[in-house]
């Protein structure tokens, strides 16, 4: 099976929505952030690479980091 990771992620996304798993979104965003740092590019609306547009790349890394932090703190009920 060629795209087993993508299919598995889609299944888990559907389960997370159905069962309201807030922890899943924190992990999902964090894994995406780690992949962005490793690959030095971000595929959002279009590809943004660290070499071509470093300011936009790091701005997006900061945004994704804040989203991950917010998701984790929200799941742990620290924000409420």
N, CA, C and O atoms as a CHARMM CRD file, in Angstrom:
* protein
*
  320
    1    1 UNK  N      0.84300  -1.16800   0.00000 PROA 1      0.00000
    2    1 UNK  CA     0.00000   0.00000   0.00000 PROA 1      0.00000
    3    1 UNK  C      0.89400   1.24000   0.00000 PROA 1      0.00000
    4    1 UNK  O      1.71600   1.42100   0.89900 PROA 1      0.00000
    5    2 UNK  N      0.73000   2.08100  -1.00500 PROA 2      0.00000
    6    2 UNK  CA     1.64900   3.18500  -1.22300 PROA 2      0.00000
    7    2 UNK  C      1.45700   4.34100  -0.23500 PROA 2      0.00000
    8    2 UNK  O      2.44400   4.84900   0.29900 PROA 2      0.00000
    9    3 UNK  N      0.24900   4.76000   0.01700 PROA 3      0.00000
   10    3 UNK  CA    -0.00300   5.92600   0.86000 PROA 3      0.00000
   11    3 UNK  C     -0.64500   5.53300   2.19100 PROA 3      0.00000
   12    3 UNK  O     -1.64100   6.13000   2.59900 PROA 3      0.00000
   13    4 UNK  N     -0.08700   4.54500   2.85700 PROA 4      0.00000
   14    4 UNK  CA    -0.68900   4.02800   4.08200 PROA 4      0.00000
   15    4 UNK  C     -0.68900   5.06600   5.21000 PROA 4      0.00000
   16    4 UNK  O     -1.61600   5.09700   6.01900 PROA 4      0.00000
   17    5 UNK  N      0.34100   5.91300   5.27100 PROA 5      0.00000
   18    5 UNK  CA     0.38600   6.93400   6.32800 PROA 5      0.00000
   19    5 UNK  C     -0.70900   7.98000   6.12500 PROA 5      0.00000
   20    5 UNK  O     -1.33000   8.42800   7.08900 PROA 5      0.00000
   21    6 UNK  N     -0.94200   8.36300   4.88700 PROA 6      0.00000
   22    6 UNK  CA    -1.99000   9.33800   4.59200 PROA 6      0.00000
   23    6 UNK  C     -3.36600   8.76400   4.90100 PROA 6      0.00000
   24    6 UNK  O     -4.20500   9.43800   5.49800 PROA 6      0.00000
   25    7 UNK  N     -3.59600   7.52000   4.49500 PROA 7      0.00000
   26    7 UNK  CA    -4.88200   6.86900   4.76200 PROA 7      0.00000
   27    7 UNK  C     -5.10900   6.71500   6.25900 PROA 7      0.00000
   28    7 UNK  O     -6.21300   6.95200   6.74800 PROA 7      0.00000
   29    8 UNK  N     -4.07300   6.32200   6.98800 PROA 8      0.00000
   30    8 UNK  CA    -4.17200   6.17700   8.43700 PROA 8      0.00000
   31    8 UNK  C     -4.45700   7.52400   9.11100 PROA 8      0.00000
   32    8 UNK  O     -5.26200   7.59800  10.04000 PROA 8      0.00000
   33    9 UNK  N     -3.79700   8.58300   8.64100 PROA 9      0.00000
   34    9 UNK  CA    -4.03800   9.91600   9.20600 PROA 9      0.00000
   35    9 UNK  C     -5.48100  10.36200   8.95400 PROA 9      0.00000
   36    9 UNK  O     -6.10900  10.94800   9.83600 PROA 9      0.00000
   37   10 UNK  N     -6.00400  10.09000   7.76800 PROA 10     0.00000
   38   10 UNK  CA    -7.39400  10.45000   7.47000 PROA 10     0.00000
   39   10 UNK  C     -8.37900   9.68900   8.35000 PROA 10     0.00000
   40   10 UNK  O     -9.37900  10.24900   8.80000 PROA 10     0.00000
   41   11 UNK  N     -8.09700   8.42600   8.59100 PROA 11     0.00000
   42   11 UNK  CA    -8.96100   7.62000   9.47100 PROA 11     0.00000
   43   11 UNK  C     -8.92500   8.18000  10.89300 PROA 11     0.00000
   44   11 UNK  O     -9.96500   8.33700  11.53200 PROA 11     0.00000
   45   12 UNK  N     -7.72300   8.47700  11.37900 PROA 12     0.00000
   46   12 UNK  CA    -7.60600   9.04100  12.72600 PROA 12     0.00000
   47   12 UNK  C     -8.24300  10.42300  12.82700 PROA 12     0.00000
   48   12 UNK  O     -8.80300  10.77100  13.86700 PROA 12     0.00000
   49   13 UNK  N     -8.16100  11.22000  11.74900 PROA 13     0.00000
   50   13 UNK  CA    -8.82200  12.52700  11.75900 PROA 13     0.00000
   51   13 UNK  C    -10.33600  12.36000  11.87900 PROA 13     0.00000
   52   13 UNK  O    -10.98600  13.08500  12.63200 PROA 13     0.00000
   53   14 UNK  N    -10.88800  11.41500  11.14600 PROA 14     0.00000
   54   14 UNK  CA   -12.33500  11.17000  11.22600 PROA 14     0.00000
   55   14 UNK  C    -12.72000  10.69900  12.62900 PROA 14     0.00000
   56   14 UNK  O    -13.73000  11.13700  13.18000 PROA 14     0.00000
   57   15 UNK  N    -11.91200   9.80700  13.20000 PROA 15     0.00000
   58   15 UNK  CA   -12.18200   9.33200  14.56600 PROA 15     0.00000
   59   15 UNK  C    -12.06400  10.47200  15.58200 PROA 15     0.00000
   60   15 UNK  O    -12.85400  10.55900  16.52200 PROA 15     0.00000
   61   16 UNK  N    -11.07200  11.34100  15.38500 PROA 16     0.00000
   62   16 UNK  CA   -10.87900  12.47000  16.30700 PROA 16     0.00000
   63   16 UNK  C    -12.06800  13.41800  16.26600 PROA 16     0.00000
   64   16 UNK  O    -12.48800  13.93800  17.30000 PROA 16     0.00000
   65   17 UNK  N    -12.60500  13.64200  15.08600 PROA 17     0.00000
   66   17 UNK  CA   -13.77900  14.50900  14.97600 PROA 17     0.00000
   67   17 UNK  C    -14.98900  13.83100  15.60900 PROA 17     0.00000
   68   17 UNK  O    -15.72800  14.46200  16.36500 PROA 17     0.00000
   69   18 UNK  N    -15.19700  12.55900  15.30900 PROA 18     0.00000
   70   18 UNK  CA   -16.35800  11.83700  15.82000 PROA 18     0.00000
   71   18 UNK  C    -16.33800  11.71200  17.34100 PROA 18     0.00000
   72   18 UNK  O    -17.35100  11.94400  18.00100 PROA 18     0.00000
   73   19 UNK  N    -15.17900  11.34400  17.89500 PROA 19     0.00000
   74   19 UNK  CA   -15.06500  11.11800  19.33800 PROA 19     0.00000
   75   19 UNK  C    -14.60400  12.35300  20.12100 PROA 19     0.00000
   76   19 UNK  O    -14.43800  12.29400  21.34000 PROA 19     0.00000
   77   20 UNK  N    -14.39600  13.47700  19.40900 PROA 20     0.00000
   78   20 UNK  CA   -13.97100  14.72800  20.02000 PROA 20     0.00000
   79   20 UNK  C    -12.66100  14.56700  20.79400 PROA 20     0.00000
   80   20 UNK  O    -12.56100  14.94600  21.96100 PROA 20     0.00000
   81   21 UNK  N    -11.66300  13.99600  20.12100 PROA 21     0.00000
   82   21 UNK  CA   -10.34500  13.79600  20.71700 PROA 21     0.00000
   83   21 UNK  C     -9.51300  15.05900  20.54200 PROA 21     0.00000
   84   21 UNK  O     -8.89000  15.25200  19.49800 PROA 21     0.00000
   85   22 UNK  N     -9.49700  15.90500  21.53900 PROA 22     0.00000
   86   22 UNK  CA    -8.72000  17.14000  21.46600 PROA 22     0.00000
   87   22 UNK  C     -7.21800  16.85400  21.48800 PROA 22     0.00000
   88   22 UNK  O     -6.44600  17.59900  20.88300 PROA 22     0.00000
   89   23 UNK  N     -6.79500  15.80900  22.16300 PROA 23     0.00000
   90   23 UNK  CA    -5.37900  15.46800  22.23900 PROA 23     0.00000
   91   23 UNK  C     -4.81100  15.13000  20.87200 PROA 23     0.00000
   92   23 UNK  O     -3.63000  15.36200  20.61200 PROA 23     0.00000
   93   24 UNK  N     -5.64300  14.58400  19.99900 PROA 24     0.00000
   94   24 UNK  CA    -5.17600  14.20600  18.66200 PROA 24     0.00000
   95   24 UNK  C     -4.68100  15.42500  17.88900 PROA 24     0.00000
   96   24 UNK  O     -3.64900  15.36700  17.22000 PROA 24     0.00000
   97   25 UNK  N     -5.42900  16.53800  17.98500 PROA 25     0.00000
   98   25 UNK  CA    -5.04800  17.72700  17.22200 PROA 25     0.00000
   99   25 UNK  C     -3.74300  18.30800  17.73900 PROA 25     0.00000
  100   25 UNK  O     -2.95200  18.83100  16.95500 PROA 25     0.00000
  101   26 UNK  N     -3.50400  18.22900  19.02400 PROA 26     0.00000
  102   26 UNK  CA    -2.22800  18.69600  19.58400 PROA 26     0.00000
  103   26 UNK  C     -1.07500  17.86900  19.02000 PROA 26     0.00000
  104   26 UNK  O     -0.05200  18.42400  18.61900 PROA 26     0.00000
  105   27 UNK  N     -1.23200  16.57000  18.98800 PROA 27     0.00000
  106   27 UNK  CA    -0.18400  15.69200  18.45100 PROA 27     0.00000
  107   27 UNK  C     -0.02700  15.89100  16.95100 PROA 27     0.00000
  108   27 UNK  O      1.09300  15.92400  16.44000 PROA 27     0.00000
  109   28 UNK  N     -1.14300  16.02500  16.24600 PROA 28     0.00000
  110   28 UNK  CA    -1.12500  16.19100  14.79200 PROA 28     0.00000
  111   28 UNK  C     -0.38300  17.47300  14.40200 PROA 28     0.00000
  112   28 UNK  O      0.43300  17.46200  13.48000 PROA 28     0.00000
  113   29 UNK  N     -0.66100  18.56700  15.09500 PROA 29     0.00000
  114   29 UNK  CA     0.01800  19.83600  14.81100 PROA 29     0.00000
  115   29 UNK  C      1.48800  19.74500  15.17600 PROA 29     0.00000
  116   29 UNK  O      2.33900  20.24500  14.44000 PROA 29     0.00000
  117   30 UNK  N      1.79700  19.12100  16.29200 PROA 30     0.00000
  118   30 UNK  CA     3.18900  18.97900  16.72900 PROA 30     0.00000
  119   30 UNK  C      3.99900  18.13600  15.74800 PROA 30     0.00000
  120   30 UNK  O      5.13800  18.48300  15.43600 PROA 30     0.00000
  121   31 UNK  N      3.43500  17.04500  15.26000 PROA 31     0.00000
  122   31 UNK  CA     4.13500  16.21800  14.26900 PROA 31     0.00000
  123   31 UNK  C      4.35500  16.98500  12.97100 PROA 31     0.00000
  124   31 UNK  O      5.41200  16.87400  12.35000 PROA 31     0.00000
  125   32 UNK  N      3.35200  17.76500  12.56200 PROA 32     0.00000
  126   32 UNK  CA     3.51000  18.59900  11.36900 PROA 32     0.00000
  127   32 UNK  C      4.60800  19.62500  11.54400 PROA 32     0.00000
  128   32 UNK  O      5.38100  19.88100  10.62000 PROA 32     0.00000
  129   33 UNK  N      4.68000  20.21400  12.72500 PROA 33     0.00000
  130   33 UNK  CA     5.72100  21.19300  13.01900 PROA 33     0.00000
  131   33 UNK  C      7.10500  20.55500  12.95600 PROA 33     0.00000
  132   33 UNK  O      8.02700  21.13400  12.38100 PROA 33     0.00000
  133   34 UNK  N      7.25500  19.38200  13.53500 PROA 34     0.00000
  134   34 UNK  CA     8.54900  18.69000  13.49100 PROA 34     0.00000
  135   34 UNK  C      8.95600  18.35500  12.06000 PROA 34     0.00000
  136   34 UNK  O     10.12800  18.46400  11.70000 PROA 34     0.00000
  137   35 UNK  N      7.97700  17.94300  11.24100 PROA 35     0.00000
  138   35 UNK  CA     8.27400  17.64700   9.84100 PROA 35     0.00000
  139   35 UNK  C      8.70600  18.91100   9.09100 PROA 35     0.00000
  140   35 UNK  O      9.62400  18.86400   8.27200 PROA 35     0.00000
  141   36 UNK  N      8.04600  20.03700   9.37000 PROA 36     0.00000
  142   36 UNK  CA     8.40700  21.30400   8.71700 PROA 36     0.00000
  143   36 UNK  C      9.83700  21.70900   9.06000 PROA 36     0.00000
  144   36 UNK  O     10.58600  22.15800   8.19200 PROA 36     0.00000
  145   37 UNK  N     10.21100  21.54900  10.31800 PROA 37     0.00000
  146   37 UNK  CA    11.56900  21.88800  10.72900 PROA 37     0.00000
  147   37 UNK  C     12.59300  20.96500  10.08200 PROA 37     0.00000
  148   37 UNK  O     13.67700  21.40500   9.69800 PROA 37     0.00000
  149   38 UNK  N     12.25300  19.69300   9.96100 PROA 38     0.00000
  150   38 UNK  CA    13.17300  18.71600   9.36600 PROA 38     0.00000
  151   38 UNK  C     13.33900  18.94400   7.86500 PROA 38     0.00000
  152   38 UNK  O     14.45200  18.88500   7.34200 PROA 38     0.00000
  153   39 UNK  N     12.22500  19.20500   7.17300 PROA 39     0.00000
  154   39 UNK  CA    12.27900  19.33000   5.71200 PROA 39     0.00000
  155   39 UNK  C     12.66100  20.73400   5.24300 PROA 39     0.00000
  156   39 UNK  O     12.98400  20.92600   4.07100 PROA 39     0.00000
  157   40 UNK  N     12.62700  21.70900   6.13800 PROA 40     0.00000
  158   40 UNK  CA    12.95700  23.09900   5.83700 PROA 40     0.00000
  159   40 UNK  C     12.01900  23.71200   4.79700 PROA 40     0.00000
  160   40 UNK  O     12.38500  24.66200   4.10600 PROA 40     0.00000
  161   41 UNK  N     10.82000  23.16500   4.69200 PROA 41     0.00000
  162   41 UNK  CA     9.80300  23.75100   3.82200 PROA 41     0.00000
  163   41 UNK  C      8.42500  23.47200   4.40900 PROA 41     0.00000
  164   41 UNK  O      8.22000  22.51400   5.15400 PROA 41     0.00000
  165   42 UNK  N      7.49100  24.34500   4.04400 PROA 42     0.00000
  166   42 UNK  CA     6.12600  24.23100   4.53300 PROA 42     0.00000
  167   42 UNK  C      5.20400  24.17400   3.33200 PROA 42     0.00000
  168   42 UNK  O      5.29500  25.01100   2.43400 PROA 42     0.00000
  169   43 UNK  N      4.32700  23.20200   3.31200 PROA 43     0.00000
  170   43 UNK  CA     3.31600  23.09100   2.26100 PROA 43     0.00000
  171   43 UNK  C      1.98800  23.48600   2.87500 PROA 43     0.00000
  172   43 UNK  O      1.31700  22.66800   3.50600 PROA 43     0.00000
  173   44 UNK  N      1.61500  24.73000   2.69100 PROA 44     0.00000
  174   44 UNK  CA     0.35400  25.21800   3.24700 PROA 44     0.00000
  175   44 UNK  C     -0.56300  25.51800   2.07300 PROA 44     0.00000
  176   44 UNK  O     -1.15600  24.58500   1.53000 PROA 44     0.00000
  177   45 UNK  N     -0.70700  26.72200   1.66700 PROA 45     0.00000
  178   45 UNK  CA    -1.44600  27.04700   0.44900 PROA 45     0.00000
  179   45 UNK  C     -0.51700  26.85600  -0.74800 PROA 45     0.00000
  180   45 UNK  O     -0.93400  26.40900  -1.81600 PROA 45     0.00000
  181   46 UNK  N      0.72500  27.19800  -0.54400 PROA 46     0.00000
  182   46 UNK  CA     1.77100  26.94800  -1.52500 PROA 46     0.00000
  183   46 UNK  C      3.04300  26.62500  -0.75000 PROA 46     0.00000
  184   46 UNK  O      3.09500  26.81600   0.46500 PROA 46     0.00000
  185   47 UNK  N      4.04600  26.14500  -1.43100 PROA 47     0.00000
  186   47 UNK  CA     5.28000  25.76800  -0.74100 PROA 47     0.00000
  187   47 UNK  C      6.07000  27.01700  -0.34800 PROA 47     0.00000
  188   47 UNK  O      6.28500  27.92600  -1.15000 PROA 47     0.00000
  189   48 UNK  N      6.48500  27.02300   0.90000 PROA 48     0.00000
  190   48 UNK  CA     7.35100  28.08800   1.41800 PROA 48     0.00000
  191   48 UNK  C      8.58800  27.39900   1.97100 PROA 48     0.00000
  192   48 UNK  O      8.49800  26.60200   2.90400 PROA 48     0.00000
  193   49 UNK  N      9.73900  27.70800   1.39500 PROA 49     0.00000
  194   49 UNK  CA    10.96300  27.06700   1.86700 PROA 49     0.00000
  195   49 UNK  C     11.81200  28.06600   2.64300 PROA 49     0.00000
  196   49 UNK  O     11.72900  29.27900   2.44700 PROA 49     0.00000
  197   50 UNK  N     12.61900  27.51900   3.51600 PROA 50     0.00000
  198   50 UNK  CA    13.47900  28.36000   4.34400 PROA 50     0.00000
  199   50 UNK  C     14.50800  29.09200   3.49600 PROA 50     0.00000
  200   50 UNK  O     14.89300  30.21600   3.81800 PROA 50     0.00000
  201   51 UNK  N     14.95200  28.46700   2.42300 PROA 51     0.00000
  202   51 UNK  CA    15.95900  29.09100   1.56100 PROA 51     0.00000
  203   51 UNK  C     15.39600  30.23000   0.72400 PROA 51     0.00000
  204   51 UNK  O     16.06900  31.24200   0.52700 PROA 51     0.00000
  205   52 UNK  N     14.17900  30.08000   0.23200 PROA 52     0.00000
  206   52 UNK  CA    13.57700  31.09800  -0.64400 PROA 52     0.00000
  207   52 UNK  C     12.98500  32.27600   0.12400 PROA 52     0.00000
  208   52 UNK  O     13.10900  33.42300  -0.30500 PROA 52     0.00000
  209   53 UNK  N     12.35100  32.00200   1.24000 PROA 53     0.00000
  210   53 UNK  CA    11.67600  33.05700   2.00400 PROA 53     0.00000
  211   53 UNK  C     11.82600  32.78400   3.50300 PROA 53     0.00000
  212   53 UNK  O     10.88500  32.32900   4.15500 PROA 53     0.00000
  213   54 UNK  N     13.01700  33.06600   4.04500 PROA 54     0.00000
  214   54 UNK  CA    13.26500  32.71200   5.45200 PROA 54     0.00000
  215   54 UNK  C     12.35500  33.43300   6.45100 PROA 54     0.00000
  216   54 UNK  O     11.95900  32.83900   7.45400 PROA 54     0.00000
  217   55 UNK  N     12.02100  34.69300   6.19900 PROA 55     0.00000
  218   55 UNK  CA    11.16800  35.41800   7.14500 PROA 55     0.00000
  219   55 UNK  C      9.76800  34.81300   7.20400 PROA 55     0.00000
  220   55 UNK  O      9.22400  34.60800   8.28800 PROA 55     0.00000
  221   56 UNK  N      9.19100  34.53100   6.05000 PROA 56     0.00000
  222   56 UNK  CA     7.86600  33.92700   6.01200 PROA 56     0.00000
  223   56 UNK  C      7.89800  32.51800   6.59700 PROA 56     0.00000
  224   56 UNK  O      6.97500  32.11700   7.30700 PROA 56     0.00000
  225   57 UNK  N      8.95900  31.76500   6.30100 PROA 57     0.00000
  226   57 UNK  CA     9.11400  30.40800   6.84000 PROA 57     0.00000
  227   57 UNK  C      9.10900  30.44200   8.37000 PROA 57     0.00000
  228   57 UNK  O      8.36000  29.70200   9.00700 PROA 57     0.00000
  229   58 UNK  N      9.94200  31.29700   8.95600 PROA 58     0.00000
  230   58 UNK  CA    10.02500  31.34700  10.42300 PROA 58     0.00000
  231   58 UNK  C      8.76500  31.92700  11.05000 PROA 58     0.00000
  232   58 UNK  O      8.39500  31.54100  12.15800 PROA 58     0.00000
  233   59 UNK  N      8.09800  32.85200  10.35500 PROA 59     0.00000
  234   59 UNK  CA     6.83100  33.36800  10.84900 PROA 59     0.00000
  235   59 UNK  C      5.80300  32.24600  10.90700 PROA 59     0.00000
  236   59 UNK  O      5.05200  32.14000  11.87700 PROA 59     0.00000
  237   60 UNK  N      5.76700  31.41800   9.88500 PROA 60     0.00000
  238   60 UNK  CA     4.82300  30.29200   9.86500 PROA 60     0.00000
  239   60 UNK  C      5.18600  29.24500  10.91200 PROA 60     0.00000
  240   60 UNK  O      4.29600  28.64300  11.51300 PROA 60     0.00000
  241   61 UNK  N      6.46700  29.02100  11.13800 PROA 61     0.00000
  242   61 UNK  CA     6.90300  28.09700  12.19600 PROA 61     0.00000
  243   61 UNK  C      6.42200  28.60800  13.55400 PROA 61     0.00000
  244   61 UNK  O      5.95000  27.82700  14.38000 PROA 61     0.00000
  245   62 UNK  N      6.54000  29.91000  13.78500 PROA 62     0.00000
  246   62 UNK  CA     6.07000  30.48600  15.04500 PROA 62     0.00000
  247   62 UNK  C      4.56400  30.31400  15.19200 PROA 62     0.00000
  248   62 UNK  O      4.08100  29.95400  16.26600 PROA 62     0.00000
  249   63 UNK  N      3.81700  30.56900  14.11400 PROA 63     0.00000
  250   63 UNK  CA     2.35900  30.40200  14.15300 PROA 63     0.00000
  251   63 UNK  C      1.99600  28.95500  14.47300 PROA 63     0.00000
  252   63 UNK  O      1.14600  28.71100  15.33000 PROA 63     0.00000
  253   64 UNK  N      2.62100  27.99700  13.80300 PROA 64     0.00000
  254   64 UNK  CA     2.33500  26.58000  14.05400 PROA 64     0.00000
  255   64 UNK  C      2.74400  26.18800  15.47000 PROA 64     0.00000
  256   64 UNK  O      2.07700  25.37000  16.10300 PROA 64     0.00000
  257   65 UNK  N      3.83700  26.76500  15.97000 PROA 65     0.00000
  258   65 UNK  CA     4.25500  26.48000  17.34700 PROA 65     0.00000
  259   65 UNK  C      3.22300  26.99000  18.34700 PROA 65     0.00000
  260   65 UNK  O      2.91100  26.31400  19.32600 PROA 65     0.00000
  261   66 UNK  N      2.70000  28.17500  18.09700 PROA 66     0.00000
  262   66 UNK  CA     1.66500  28.71900  18.97600 PROA 66     0.00000
  263   66 UNK  C      0.38200  27.88900  18.91100 PROA 66     0.00000
  264   66 UNK  O     -0.27300  27.67900  19.93100 PROA 66     0.00000
  265   67 UNK  N      0.02500  27.42000  17.72600 PROA 67     0.00000
  266   67 UNK  CA    -1.14200  26.54300  17.59300 PROA 67     0.00000
  267   67 UNK  C     -0.94700  25.24000  18.36000 PROA 67     0.00000
  268   67 UNK  O     -1.86500  24.76800  19.03100 PROA 67     0.00000
  269   68 UNK  N      0.25000  24.65700  18.26300 PROA 68     0.00000
  270   68 UNK  CA     0.53700  23.42200  18.99600 PROA 68     0.00000
  271   68 UNK  C      0.47900  23.66800  20.50100 PROA 68     0.00000
  272   68 UNK  O     -0.11100  22.87900  21.23900 PROA 68     0.00000
  273   69 UNK  N      1.08500  24.75500  20.95300 PROA 69     0.00000
  274   69 UNK  CA     1.06800  25.08100  22.37500 PROA 69     0.00000
  275   69 UNK  C     -0.35300  25.32600  22.86600 PROA 69     0.00000
  276   69 UNK  O     -0.73700  24.84600  23.93300 PROA 69     0.00000
  277   70 UNK  N     -1.13100  26.07100  22.09200 PROA 70     0.00000
  278   70 UNK  CA    -2.52300  26.32200  22.46000 PROA 70     0.00000
  279   70 UNK  C     -3.31300  25.01400  22.54700 PROA 70     0.00000
  280   70 UNK  O     -4.09700  24.82400  23.47700 PROA 70     0.00000
  281   71 UNK  N     -3.11200  24.12000  21.58900 PROA 71     0.00000
  282   71 UNK  CA    -3.82000  22.83600  21.60300 PROA 71     0.00000
  283   71 UNK  C     -3.46300  22.01100  22.82200 PROA 71     0.00000
  284   71 UNK  O     -4.33600  21.41000  23.45000 PROA 71     0.00000
  285   72 UNK  N     -2.18900  21.97900  23.15800 PROA 72     0.00000
  286   72 UNK  CA    -1.73900  21.20100  24.31300 PROA 72     0.00000
  287   72 UNK  C     -2.28900  21.79800  25.60600 PROA 72     0.00000
  288   72 UNK  O     -2.81500  21.07400  26.45100 PROA 72     0.00000
  289   73 UNK  N     -2.16800  23.11300  25.76000 PROA 73     0.00000
  290   73 UNK  CA    -2.66400  23.75800  26.98200 PROA 73     0.00000
  291   73 UNK  C     -4.17700  23.67300  27.09500 PROA 73     0.00000
  292   73 UNK  O     -4.71700  23.53400  28.19300 PROA 73     0.00000
  293   74 UNK  N     -4.85000  23.75400  25.97600 PROA 74     0.00000
  294   74 UNK  CA    -6.30400  23.62400  25.98300 PROA 74     0.00000
  295   74 UNK  C     -6.71900  22.21500  26.38400 PROA 74     0.00000
  296   74 UNK  O     -7.66200  22.04300  27.15600 PROA 74     0.00000
  297   75 UNK  N     -6.02000  21.20000  25.86500 PROA 75     0.00000
  298   75 UNK  CA    -6.32800  19.81700  26.22700 PROA 75     0.00000
  299   75 UNK  C     -6.07900  19.57000  27.70500 PROA 75     0.00000
  300   75 UNK  O     -6.85400  18.86900  28.35600 PROA 75     0.00000
  301   76 UNK  N     -5.00800  20.13600  28.24000 PROA 76     0.00000
  302   76 UNK  CA    -4.67300  19.95000  29.64700 PROA 76     0.00000
  303   76 UNK  C     -5.51700  20.83700  30.56000 PROA 76     0.00000
  304   76 UNK  O     -5.37600  20.79400  31.78200 PROA 76     0.00000
  305   77 UNK  N     -6.38700  21.63200  29.96300 PROA 77     0.00000
  306   77 UNK  CA    -7.31100  22.52600  30.68200 PROA 77     0.00000
  307   77 UNK  C     -6.56300  23.55700  31.52700 PROA 77     0.00000
  308   77 UNK  O     -7.02400  23.94500  32.60100 PROA 77     0.00000
  309   78 UNK  N     -5.42200  23.98800  31.03700 PROA 78     0.00000
  310   78 UNK  CA    -4.64100  25.01900  31.70900 PROA 78     0.00000
  311   78 UNK  C     -5.16400  26.40500  31.33500 PROA 78     0.00000
  312   78 UNK  O     -5.04000  27.34600  32.11900 PROA 78     0.00000
  313   79 UNK  N     -5.74400  26.53400  30.15200 PROA 79     0.00000
  314   79 UNK  CA    -6.23600  27.82400  29.68800 PROA 79     0.00000
  315   79 UNK  C     -7.58100  28.20400  30.28100 PROA 79     0.00000
  316   79 UNK  O     -7.92800  29.38400  30.32300 PROA 79     0.00000
  317   80 UNK  N     -8.33700  27.22400  30.73800 PROA 80     0.00000
  318   80 UNK  CA    -9.68700  27.53700  31.25600 PROA 80     0.00000
  319   80 UNK  C     -9.75600  27.41900  32.75300 PROA 80     0.00000
  320   80 UNK  O    -10.81300  27.64700  33.34200 PROA 80     0.00000
